[in-house]
Structures are given as C-alpha cells and as structure tokens.
C-alpha cells in the first residue's frame, strides 16, 4: 500500500489580514518552498486515495474566499 502525504499548514501569519505573530512566517513564504501546492477556497477538504503528495492550504471558516495559486 502506497502512503500519500498531505501537509495542511495551520499556524501562519497573514500580512494582508493582519493576524498571527511576527515570529511566524506567512503561508506564501512556506508554500514557495514546496513543489506541489493546492489552495482551497473553503475550510474543508475531502481526501481520496488518488491525491498525490502535496501541501493543501485551507481558508479559515470565517475568511473562506476564492484563491488561486500554482
């Protein structure tokens, strides 16, 4: 059985929305280091075994909006 790794960053700073601590990087700083990034416009994702290994960025429920990246 092949294991697929999905990373969901949860603690990061937003300069645009002005939340988080200065000592924590932004989600963009993190995702720029990754090869495969999926930006989700909602706060939930349904995983399926066919997803490839990647970083998945969700929007907080109170800030869910459309985003496009990579």
MDTraj code that builds the backbone (N, CA, C; nanometers):
import mdtraj as md
import numpy as np

residues = "UNK UNK UNK UNK UNK UNK UNK UNK UNK UNK UNK UNK UNK UNK UNK UNK UNK UNK UNK UNK UNK UNK UNK UNK UNK UNK UNK UNK UNK UNK UNK UNK UNK UNK UNK UNK UNK UNK UNK UNK UNK UNK UNK UNK UNK UNK UNK UNK UNK UNK UNK UNK UNK UNK UNK UNK UNK UNK UNK UNK UNK UNK UNK UNK UNK UNK UNK UNK UNK UNK".split()
xyz = np.array([
    [0.0840, -0.1178, 0.0000],
    [0.0000, 0.0000, 0.0000],
    [0.0889, 0.1246, 0.0000],
    [0.0619, 0.2165, -0.0924],
    [0.1386, 0.3401, -0.1017],
    [0.0762, 0.4454, -0.0104],
    [0.1598, 0.5121, 0.0674],
    [0.1130, 0.6186, 0.1566],
    [0.1299, 0.7524, 0.0856],
    [0.0251, 0.8325, 0.0855],
    [0.0302, 0.9670, 0.0282],
    [0.0335, 1.0673, 0.1424],
    [0.1312, 1.1565, 0.1389],
    [0.1451, 1.2576, 0.2434],
    [0.0801, 1.3870, 0.1981],
    [-0.0088, 1.4394, 0.2820],
    [-0.0711, 1.5691, 0.2570],
    [-0.0421, 1.6557, 0.3789],
    [0.0191, 1.7707, 0.3563],
    [0.0514, 1.8641, 0.4638],
    [-0.0494, 1.9780, 0.4598],
    [-0.1114, 2.0080, 0.5731],
    [-0.2052, 2.1191, 0.5835],
    [-0.1483, 2.2180, 0.6856],
    [-0.0867, 2.3291, 0.6367],
    [-0.0322, 2.4263, 0.7303],
    [-0.1442, 2.4934, 0.8094],
    [-0.1230, 2.5070, 0.9394],
    [-0.2292, 2.5590, 1.0249],
    [-0.1911, 2.6858, 1.0996],
    [-0.0641, 2.7069, 1.1231],
    [-0.0212, 2.8216, 1.2030],
    [0.0710, 2.9082, 1.1190],
    [0.0179, 3.0182, 1.0727],
    [0.0969, 3.1107, 0.9930],
    [0.0423, 3.2519, 1.0084],
    [0.1220, 3.3475, 0.9655],
    [0.0873, 3.4884, 0.9774],
    [0.0303, 3.5371, 0.8445],
    [-0.0608, 3.6328, 0.8493],
    [-0.1127, 3.6966, 0.7289],
    [-0.0885, 3.8464, 0.7392],
    [-0.0042, 3.8979, 0.6508],
    [0.0180, 4.0424, 0.6481],
    [-0.1045, 4.1137, 0.5919],
    [-0.1726, 4.0501, 0.4971],
    [-0.2897, 4.1101, 0.4339],
    [-0.4048, 4.1256, 0.5329],
    [-0.4370, 4.0196, 0.6069],
    [-0.5479, 4.0243, 0.7023],
    [-0.5036, 4.0661, 0.8416],
    [-0.3743, 4.0860, 0.8594],
    [-0.3147, 4.1307, 0.9851],
    [-0.3506, 4.0404, 1.1035],
    [-0.3157, 3.9126, 1.0908],
    [-0.3292, 3.8228, 1.2054],
    [-0.2033, 3.7374, 1.2163],
    [-0.1817, 3.6819, 1.3319],
    [-0.0650, 3.5994, 1.3572],
    [0.0471, 3.6786, 1.4219],
    [0.1496, 3.6061, 1.4642],
    [0.2641, 3.6661, 1.5326],
    [0.3770, 3.6948, 1.4345],
    [0.4533, 3.7987, 1.4593],
    [0.5640, 3.8362, 1.3718],
    [0.6694, 3.7270, 1.3594],
    [0.6844, 3.6420, 1.4600],
    [0.7867, 3.5376, 1.4568],
    [0.7455, 3.4180, 1.3704],
    [0.6209, 3.4159, 1.3243],
    [0.5709, 3.3082, 1.2389],
    [0.5680, 3.3602, 1.0958],
    [0.6120, 3.2775, 1.0005],
    [0.6124, 3.3173, 0.8603],
    [0.4731, 3.3167, 0.7994],
    [0.4635, 3.3740, 0.6806],
    [0.3364, 3.3737, 0.6086],
    [0.3203, 3.2407, 0.5354],
    [0.1987, 3.2105, 0.4959],
    [0.1750, 3.0865, 0.4225],
    [0.2467, 3.0912, 0.2873],
    [0.2585, 3.2095, 0.2264],
    [0.3300, 3.2213, 0.0995],
    [0.4782, 3.1893, 0.1142],
    [0.5392, 3.2326, 0.2246],
    [0.6804, 3.2005, 0.2492],
    [0.6997, 3.0495, 0.2578],
    [0.6042, 2.9796, 0.3172],
    [0.6114, 2.8345, 0.3302],
    [0.5860, 2.7656, 0.1966],
    [0.4788, 2.8044, 0.1270],
    [0.4427, 2.7341, 0.0041],
    [0.5426, 2.7582, -0.1092],
    [0.6160, 2.8698, -0.1059],
    [0.7189, 2.8930, -0.2080],
    [0.8286, 2.7881, -0.2029],
    [0.8446, 2.7215, -0.0895],
    [0.9462, 2.6178, -0.0730],
    [0.8977, 2.4800, -0.1187],
    [0.7698, 2.4666, -0.1503],
    [0.7093, 2.3379, -0.1839],
    [0.6953, 2.3202, -0.3349],
    [0.6962, 2.1948, -0.3793],
    [0.6801, 2.1644, -0.5217],
    [0.5346, 2.1597, -0.5646],
    [0.4481, 2.1116, -0.4792],
    [0.3084, 2.0918, -0.5163],
    [0.2180, 2.1539, -0.4108],
    [0.1424, 2.2572, -0.4501],
    [0.0562, 2.3294, -0.3562],
    [-0.0838, 2.3391, -0.4152],
    [-0.1841, 2.3100, -0.3336],
    [-0.3233, 2.3269, -0.3735],
    [-0.3871, 2.4249, -0.2768],
    [-0.4377, 2.5357, -0.3301],
    [-0.5066, 2.6358, -0.2480],
    [-0.6566, 2.6077, -0.2569],
    [-0.7212, 2.5922, -0.1428],
    [-0.8638, 2.5616, -0.1362],
    [-0.9366, 2.6880, -0.0907],
    [-1.0489, 2.7186, -0.1540],
    [-1.1223, 2.8398, -0.1172],
    [-1.2111, 2.8184, 0.0051],
    [-1.2207, 2.6976, 0.0543],
    [-1.3030, 2.6687, 0.1713],
    [-1.2200, 2.6227, 0.2887],
    [-1.2877, 2.5776, 0.3936],
    [-1.2192, 2.5371, 0.5165],
    [-1.2195, 2.3856, 0.5360],
    [-1.2591, 2.3099, 0.4336],
    [-1.2639, 2.1634, 0.4433],
    [-1.2115, 2.1019, 0.3152],
    [-1.1598, 1.9795, 0.3262],
    [-1.1176, 1.9038, 0.2088],
    [-1.1554, 1.7585, 0.2326],
    [-1.2032, 1.6950, 0.1285],
    [-1.2326, 1.5520, 0.1349],
    [-1.1174, 1.4814, 0.0656],
    [-1.0474, 1.3963, 0.1371],
    [-0.9319, 1.3300, 0.0789],
    [-0.9748, 1.2012, 0.0096],
    [-0.9035, 1.1710, -0.0949],
    [-0.9233, 1.0456, -0.1672],
    [-0.7861, 0.9847, -0.1891],
    [-0.7812, 0.8558, -0.2045],
    [-0.6523, 0.7876, -0.2143],
    [-0.5763, 0.8239, -0.3414],
    [-0.6415, 0.8870, -0.4395],
    [-0.5732, 0.9226, -0.5635],
    [-0.5009, 1.0567, -0.5568],
    [-0.5145, 1.1321, -0.4467],
    [-0.4416, 1.2586, -0.4334],
    [-0.2920, 1.2307, -0.4288],
    [-0.2147, 1.3139, -0.4966],
    [-0.0693, 1.2987, -0.4883],
    [-0.0182, 1.3728, -0.3653],
    [0.1022, 1.3440, -0.3253],
    [0.1608, 1.4121, -0.2099],
    [0.1702, 1.5606, -0.2394],
    [0.1245, 1.6422, -0.1469],
    [0.1245, 1.7852, -0.1691],
    [0.0935, 1.8613, -0.0417],
    [0.1040, 1.9933, -0.0513],
    [0.0637, 2.0832, 0.0554],
    [-0.0736, 2.1373, 0.0177],
    [-0.1684, 2.1331, 0.1110],
    [-0.3033, 2.1835, 0.0876],
    [-0.3281, 2.2971, 0.1853],
    [-0.3581, 2.4171, 0.1337],
    [-0.3830, 2.5336, 0.2172],
    [-0.5329, 2.5616, 0.2184],
    [-0.5923, 2.5560, 0.3364],
    [-0.7345, 2.5826, 0.3538],
    [-0.7539, 2.7250, 0.4033],
    [-0.8690, 2.7813, 0.3780],
    [-0.9033, 2.9139, 0.4295],
    [-0.9778, 2.8959, 0.5614],
    [-0.9493, 2.9779, 0.6621],
    [-1.0267, 2.9703, 0.7863],
    [-1.1753, 2.9904, 0.7566],
    [-1.2614, 2.9231, 0.8318],
    [-1.4057, 2.9322, 0.8083],
    [-1.4552, 3.0753, 0.8003],
    [-1.4026, 3.1612, 0.8862],
    [-1.4509, 3.2995, 0.8876],
    [-1.3875, 3.3846, 0.7777],
    [-1.2960, 3.3287, 0.6964],
    [-1.2334, 3.4030, 0.5880],
    [-1.2363, 3.3263, 0.4560],
    [-1.3228, 3.2262, 0.4413],
    [-1.3257, 3.1470, 0.3191],
    [-1.3551, 3.2364, 0.1987],
    [-1.2688, 3.2271, 0.0985],
    [-1.2819, 3.3091, -0.0219],
    [-1.2111, 3.2392, -0.1362],
    [-1.2284, 3.2854, -0.2557],
    [-1.1615, 3.2272, -0.3712],
    [-1.0148, 3.2665, -0.3726],
    [-0.9306, 3.1694, -0.3972],
    [-0.7872, 3.1952, -0.4117],
    [-0.7341, 3.1062, -0.5224],
    [-0.6317, 3.1499, -0.5886],
    [-0.5669, 3.0713, -0.6927],
    [-0.4173, 3.0748, -0.6686],
    [-0.3541, 2.9577, -0.6718],
    [-0.2087, 2.9513, -0.6568],
    [-0.1613, 2.8239, -0.7233],
    [-0.0558, 2.8325, -0.7982],
    [0.0098, 2.7193, -0.8657],
    [-0.0906, 2.6273, -0.9284],
])
top = md.Topology()
chain = top.add_chain()
for i, resn in enumerate(residues, 1):
    res = top.add_residue(resn, chain, resSeq=i)
    for name in ("N", "CA", "C"):
        top.add_atom(name, md.element.get_by_symbol(name[0]), res)
traj = md.Trajectory(xyz[None], top)
